[in-house]
Amino acid sequence: MTTLNISLPDAMRAFIDEEVAKGDYSTASEYIRDLIRQAQKKAEEKKLEIMLLEGLDSGKPIEVTDEWWEQKRAQIMQRFPQKNK
């Protein structure tokens, strides 16, 4: 693990201390790490949303039926035979 020193206004430090005092976090570092994890998750969700929207705009829509899924499974099994064991 690495260390990062940051400067905060007194009001922000007091807020962090209050959050730690509530008992959900044992240290200010744990609180900051949780905020960063939440921001990372939000960024990943945004990337996924963008990819899904790009997929929707990528071509003519098709009807996805049980038969379509069976064909797709067969294609995947042919392409990745080691995964079928």
Distance bins in CASP14 RR format, pairs under 12 A and 6 or more apart:
PFRMAT RR
TARGET T0000
AUTHOR 0000-0000-0000
RMODE 2
METHOD distances of the structure
MODEL  1
1 29 0 0 0 0 1 0 0 0 0 0 0
1 33 0 0 0 0 1 0 0 0 0 0 0
2 29 0 0 0 0 0 1 0 0 0 0 0
2 33 0 0 0 0 0 1 0 0 0 0 0
3 29 0 0 0 0 1 0 0 0 0 0 0
3 32 0 0 0 0 0 1 0 0 0 0 0
4 29 0 0 0 0 1 0 0 0 0 0 0
4 32 0 0 0 0 1 0 0 0 0 0 0
4 33 0 0 0 0 0 1 0 0 0 0 0
4 36 0 0 0 0 0 1 0 0 0 0 0
5 29 0 0 0 0 0 1 0 0 0 0 0
5 32 0 0 0 0 0 1 0 0 0 0 0
6 12 0 0 0 0 1 0 0 0 0 0 0
6 13 0 0 0 0 0 1 0 0 0 0 0
6 16 0 0 0 0 0 1 0 0 0 0 0
6 28 0 0 0 0 0 1 0 0 0 0 0
6 29 0 0 0 0 0 1 0 0 0 0 0
6 32 0 0 0 0 1 0 0 0 0 0 0
6 35 0 0 0 0 0 1 0 0 0 0 0
6 36 0 0 0 0 0 1 0 0 0 0 0
7 13 0 0 0 0 1 0 0 0 0 0 0
8 14 0 0 0 0 1 0 0 0 0 0 0
8 15 0 0 0 0 1 0 0 0 0 0 0
8 16 1 0 0 1 0 0 0 0 0 0 0
8 17 0 0 0 0 0 1 0 0 0 0 0
8 28 0 0 0 0 1 0 0 0 0 0 0
8 31 0 0 0 0 0 1 0 0 0 0 0
8 32 0 0 0 0 1 0 0 0 0 0 0
9 15 0 0 0 0 1 0 0 0 0 0 0
9 16 0 0 0 0 0 1 0 0 0 0 0
10 16 0 0 0 0 0 1 0 0 0 0 0
10 17 0 0 0 0 0 1 0 0 0 0 0
11 17 0 0 0 0 0 1 0 0 0 0 0
11 18 0 0 0 0 0 1 0 0 0 0 0
12 18 0 0 0 0 0 1 0 0 0 0 0
12 19 0 0 0 0 0 1 0 0 0 0 0
12 28 0 0 0 0 0 1 0 0 0 0 0
12 31 0 0 0 0 0 1 0 0 0 0 0
12 32 0 0 0 0 0 1 0 0 0 0 0
12 35 0 0 0 0 0 1 0 0 0 0 0
13 19 0 0 0 0 0 1 0 0 0 0 0
13 20 0 0 0 0 0 1 0 0 0 0 0
13 28 1 0 0 1 0 0 0 0 0 0 0
13 31 0 0 0 0 0 1 0 0 0 0 0
13 32 0 0 0 0 0 1 0 0 0 0 0
14 20 0 0 0 0 0 1 0 0 0 0 0
14 21 0 0 0 0 0 1 0 0 0 0 0
14 28 0 0 0 0 0 1 0 0 0 0 0
15 21 0 0 0 0 0 1 0 0 0 0 0
15 22 0 0 0 0 0 1 0 0 0 0 0
15 28 0 0 0 0 0 1 0 0 0 0 0
15 31 0 0 0 0 1 0 0 0 0 0 0
15 32 0 0 0 0 0 1 0 0 0 0 0
15 35 0 0 0 0 0 1 0 0 0 0 0
16 22 0 0 0 0 0 1 0 0 0 0 0
16 24 0 0 0 0 0 1 0 0 0 0 0
16 25 0 0 0 0 1 0 0 0 0 0 0
16 27 0 0 0 0 1 0 0 0 0 0 0
16 28 1 0 1 0 0 0 0 0 0 0 0
16 29 0 0 0 0 1 0 0 0 0 0 0
16 30 0 0 0 0 0 1 0 0 0 0 0
16 31 1 0 1 0 0 0 0 0 0 0 0
16 32 1 0 0 1 0 0 0 0 0 0 0
16 33 0 0 0 0 0 1 0 0 0 0 0
16 34 0 0 0 0 0 1 0 0 0 0 0
16 35 0 0 0 0 1 0 0 0 0 0 0
17 23 0 0 0 0 0 1 0 0 0 0 0
17 25 0 0 0 0 0 1 0 0 0 0 0
17 27 0 0 0 0 0 1 0 0 0 0 0
17 28 1 0 0 1 0 0 0 0 0 0 0
17 31 0 0 0 0 1 0 0 0 0 0 0
18 24 0 0 0 0 0 1 0 0 0 0 0
18 25 0 0 0 0 0 1 0 0 0 0 0
18 28 0 0 0 0 0 1 0 0 0 0 0
18 31 0 0 0 0 0 1 0 0 0 0 0
19 25 1 0 0 1 0 0 0 0 0 0 0
19 26 0 0 0 0 0 1 0 0 0 0 0
19 27 0 0 0 0 0 1 0 0 0 0 0
19 28 0 0 0 0 1 0 0 0 0 0 0
19 30 0 0 0 0 1 0 0 0 0 0 0
19 31 1 0 1 0 0 0 0 0 0 0 0
19 32 0 0 0 0 0 1 0 0 0 0 0
19 34 0 0 0 0 1 0 0 0 0 0 0
19 35 0 0 0 0 1 0 0 0 0 0 0
20 26 1 0 0 1 0 0 0 0 0 0 0
20 27 1 0 0 1 0 0 0 0 0 0 0
20 28 1 0 1 0 0 0 0 0 0 0 0
20 29 0 0 0 0 1 0 0 0 0 0 0
20 30 1 0 0 1 0 0 0 0 0 0 0
20 31 1 0 1 0 0 0 0 0 0 0 0
20 32 0 0 0 0 0 1 0 0 0 0 0
20 34 0 0 0 0 0 1 0 0 0 0 0
21 27 0 0 0 0 0 1 0 0 0 0 0
21 28 0 0 0 0 0 1 0 0 0 0 0
21 31 0 0 0 0 0 1 0 0 0 0 0
22 31 0 0 0 0 1 0 0 0 0 0 0
23 30 0 0 0 0 0 1 0 0 0 0 0
23 31 0 0 0 0 0 1 0 0 0 0 0
24 30 0 0 0 0 1 0 0 0 0 0 0
24 31 1 0 0 1 0 0 0 0 0 0 0
24 34 0 0 0 0 1 0 0 0 0 0 0
24 35 0 0 0 0 0 1 0 0 0 0 0
25 31 1 0 1 0 0 0 0 0 0 0 0
25 32 0 0 0 0 1 0 0 0 0 0 0
25 33 0 0 0 0 1 0 0 0 0 0 0
25 34 1 0 0 1 0 0 0 0 0 0 0
25 35 0 0 0 0 0 1 0 0 0 0 0
26 33 0 0 0 0 0 1 0 0 0 0 0
26 34 0 0 0 0 0 1 0 0 0 0 0
27 33 0 0 0 0 1 0 0 0 0 0 0
27 34 0 0 0 0 0 1 0 0 0 0 0
28 34 0 0 0 0 0 1 0 0 0 0 0
28 35 0 0 0 0 0 1 0 0 0 0 0
29 35 0 0 0 0 0 1 0 0 0 0 0
29 36 0 0 0 0 0 1 0 0 0 0 0
30 36 0 0 0 0 0 1 0 0 0 0 0
30 37 0 0 0 0 0 1 0 0 0 0 0
31 37 0 0 0 0 0 1 0 0 0 0 0
31 38 0 0 0 0 0 1 0 0 0 0 0
32 38 0 0 0 0 0 1 0 0 0 0 0
32 39 0 0 0 0 0 1 0 0 0 0 0
33 39 0 0 0 0 0 1 0 0 0 0 0
33 40 0 0 0 0 0 1 0 0 0 0 0
34 40 0 0 0 0 0 1 0 0 0 0 0
34 41 0 0 0 0 0 1 0 0 0 0 0
35 41 0 0 0 0 0 1 0 0 0 0 0
35 42 0 0 0 0 0 1 0 0 0 0 0
36 42 0 0 0 0 0 1 0 0 0 0 0
36 43 0 0 0 0 0 1 0 0 0 0 0
37 43 0 0 0 0 0 1 0 0 0 0 0
37 44 0 0 0 0 0 1 0 0 0 0 0
38 44 0 0 0 0 0 1 0 0 0 0 0
38 45 0 0 0 0 0 1 0 0 0 0 0
39 45 0 0 0 0 0 1 0 0 0 0 0
39 46 0 0 0 0 0 1 0 0 0 0 0
40 46 0 0 0 0 0 1 0 0 0 0 0
40 47 0 0 0 0 0 1 0 0 0 0 0
41 47 0 0 0 0 0 1 0 0 0 0 0
41 48 0 0 0 0 0 1 0 0 0 0 0
42 48 0 0 0 0 0 1 0 0 0 0 0
42 49 0 0 0 0 0 1 0 0 0 0 0
43 49 0 0 0 0 0 1 0 0 0 0 0
43 50 0 0 0 0 0 1 0 0 0 0 0
44 50 0 0 0 0 0 1 0 0 0 0 0
44 51 0 0 0 0 0 1 0 0 0 0 0
45 51 0 0 0 0 0 1 0 0 0 0 0
45 52 0 0 0 0 0 1 0 0 0 0 0
46 52 0 0 0 0 0 1 0 0 0 0 0
46 53 0 0 0 0 0 1 0 0 0 0 0
47 53 0 0 0 0 0 1 0 0 0 0 0
47 54 0 0 0 0 0 1 0 0 0 0 0
48 54 0 0 0 0 0 1 0 0 0 0 0
48 55 0 0 0 0 0 1 0 0 0 0 0
49 55 0 0 0 0 0 1 0 0 0 0 0
49 56 0 0 0 0 0 1 0 0 0 0 0
50 56 0 0 0 0 0 1 0 0 0 0 0
50 57 0 0 0 0 0 1 0 0 0 0 0
51 57 0 0 0 0 0 1 0 0 0 0 0
51 58 0 0 0 0 0 1 0 0 0 0 0
52 58 0 0 0 0 0 1 0 0 0 0 0
55 61 0 0 0 0 0 1 0 0 0 0 0
55 62 0 0 0 0 0 1 0 0 0 0 0
56 62 0 0 0 0 0 1 0 0 0 0 0
62 68 1 0 0 1 0 0 0 0 0 0 0
62 69 0 0 0 0 0 1 0 0 0 0 0
62 71 0 0 0 0 0 1 0 0 0 0 0
62 72 0 0 0 0 0 1 0 0 0 0 0
63 69 0 0 0 0 0 1 0 0 0 0 0
64 70 0 0 0 0 0 1 0 0 0 0 0
64 71 0 0 0 0 0 1 0 0 0 0 0
64 72 0 0 0 0 1 0 0 0 0 0 0
65 71 0 0 0 0 1 0 0 0 0 0 0
65 72 0 0 0 0 0 1 0 0 0 0 0
66 72 0 0 0 0 0 1 0 0 0 0 0
66 73 0 0 0 0 0 1 0 0 0 0 0
67 73 0 0 0 0 0 1 0 0 0 0 0
67 74 0 0 0 0 0 1 0 0 0 0 0
68 74 0 0 0 0 0 1 0 0 0 0 0
68 75 0 0 0 0 0 1 0 0 0 0 0
69 75 0 0 0 0 0 1 0 0 0 0 0
69 76 0 0 0 0 0 1 0 0 0 0 0
70 76 0 0 0 0 0 1 0 0 0 0 0
70 77 0 0 0 0 0 1 0 0 0 0 0
71 77 0 0 0 0 0 1 0 0 0 0 0
71 78 0 0 0 0 0 1 0 0 0 0 0
72 78 0 0 0 0 0 1 0 0 0 0 0
72 79 0 0 0 0 0 1 0 0 0 0 0
73 79 0 0 0 0 0 1 0 0 0 0 0
73 80 0 0 0 0 0 1 0 0 0 0 0
73 83 0 0 0 0 0 1 0 0 0 0 0
73 84 0 0 0 0 0 1 0 0 0 0 0
74 80 0 0 0 0 0 1 0 0 0 0 0
74 81 0 0 0 0 0 1 0 0 0 0 0
74 84 0 0 0 0 0 1 0 0 0 0 0
75 81 0 0 0 0 0 1 0 0 0 0 0
76 82 0 0 0 0 0 1 0 0 0 0 0
76 83 1 0 0 1 0 0 0 0 0 0 0
76 84 0 0 0 0 1 0 0 0 0 0 0
77 83 1 0 0 1 0 0 0 0 0 0 0
77 84 1 0 1 0 0 0 0 0 0 0 0
77 85 0 0 0 0 0 1 0 0 0 0 0
78 84 0 0 0 0 1 0 0 0 0 0 0
END
